[in-house]
Amino acid sequence: MKEIKHVVIIGAGFGGLQAVKKLAKDKFVRITLIDRSNHHLFQPLLYQVASAVLSPADIAIPIRSLMHKKKNVTVLMDTVTGIDKDSKEIILGDKRISYDYLILAAGAKTGYFGHNDWMKYTLGLKTLFDALRIRNRILKSFEKAENHPEMAKDLMRYIIIGGGPTGVELSGSLAELSHSIINDDFRNINTRKSDIILIEGGADLIPSFDRSVSVYAKKKLEKRNVRVMLNSKVIKIEDNKVFLKTQEGEKILTAKIIIWAAGVEAVNLNNTFGLPVDRQNRLIVNSFCSFRDHPEIFAIGDSINFKDKDGKILPGVSSVAMQQGRYAATAIRELIHGKELKPFRYKDKGSMATVGR
């Protein structure tokens, strides 16, 4: 009888869950899924929680409820502090767990392009805590403006930095909230006068999309009274202030709420693995989503540098993570059963961003 192999998966995001789903079908595998949280987060809809359109329960699903029928899966809520690659052990503080195969799917965090001091002046949007913090600040800004209508102009100004999908979706949803959803709920203020400013350093919004879509998104946002500022590079952020370099010169914008949606970077955990990383701290993997010296370790999702056949790094989006999760699971099963691996190939099924309803 074949020996049952132990697969450890770090991260219960899109990639990690897809890997579990596929691996759990193999009777020669037992799985330990480790995550710092006890829920899986549907990150693409975080902006709707941040703008009070959805409740947290709508996008956060308990991991254990997803796994309760998979009897060969053990879920641990814990923090990984390192890997002993020689002894094939995961380090969880003073505890160790051995593995035969390992999948790293820890994801990414908010990135500030080397300006980590800006973090204390802005609100990121990567976790459920981030979304709830933004939601509370936005809703309280309307309440404060209702109590102090003479300050409403300043209180209802919101700056969103980053014209990618997150920034576009959040600004559209915030415009919808203030102009269509709560506009009749207040007596002393007109929430339709909210000043929502979306800042993008490049020439187009959502630059990863076709330019016609970028132009369309800008038009639709402006129709919803969002001020879109293109070719505006952030050079400094202070308390309630954003300093910009634009084509017309330097500008200073002020707002009580500044939301950072301009970028992400790999989690700090990658530094502890002793595996190759790039300048953005992403794990550099080969065509098998693994490592030459450690073929038993796979890495997937937002925290890796994987180049496609054209030499381009795949974007950190859920469709990439999900396909890589299924691939890593298949690769492990093939290794267990003595089959030859085929390189990972990404199939682009398109992208979508939503502007309001």
Helices and strands as residue ranges (DSSP letters): E 5-10, H 14-23, E 29-35, E 39-41, G 43-45, H 46-50, G 56-58, E 60-62, H 63-67, E 73-77, E 82-84, E 89-92, E 95-98, E 101-104, E 108-110, G 116-121, H 128-147, G 149-151, H 152-155, E 157-161, H 165-176, I 177-181, G 191-193, E 195-199, H 211-223, E 226-229, E 233-238, E 241-246, E 249-254, E 257-260, E 264-266, G 268-272, E 283-284, E 290-291, E 294-299, G 301-303, E 304-305, H 318-336
